[in-house]
Amino acid sequence: MSESQSRYSIVERLTQKKLDIISQKLELAEDLKLKQQKVEQLKKEIEDWEDDIQQDIERTRRLKKRETEKSEIGSENAKQRMAAKEAALDEKIKAIDKALERIEEISKTSPTNQ
């Protein structure tokens, strides 16, 4: 009977060892699976991040273009206002020059009291 208990004990220990090894093997497979999922998750995050960056770049490009267009319109309007003001000032200068010419003519033709 001792011999059968000894065999039984050996079989039990070997079976337990086999179960432990199978468990370790399963843990390795699970660990690998988790690491592969992590890699896929990181790849997806990079892809999403790149998409976000691209959208930000496009949004910023559109804003900069609008800002440039507004600035160009403002510059053109300023040119037109400047030209109109210059023309008005030129007219005032011509009017003053005419007035000065008349005063000079009047001064030449009228006797001066001294």
Contacts in CASP RR format, 6 or more apart in sequence:
PFRMAT RR
TARGET T0000
AUTHOR 0000-0000-0000
METHOD contacts of the structure
MODEL  1
MSESQSRYSIVERLTQKKLDIISQKLELAEDLKLKQQKVEQLKKEIEDWE
DDIQQDIERTRRLKKRETEKSEIGSENAKQRMAAKEAALDEKIKAIDKAL
ERIEEISKTSPTNQ
END
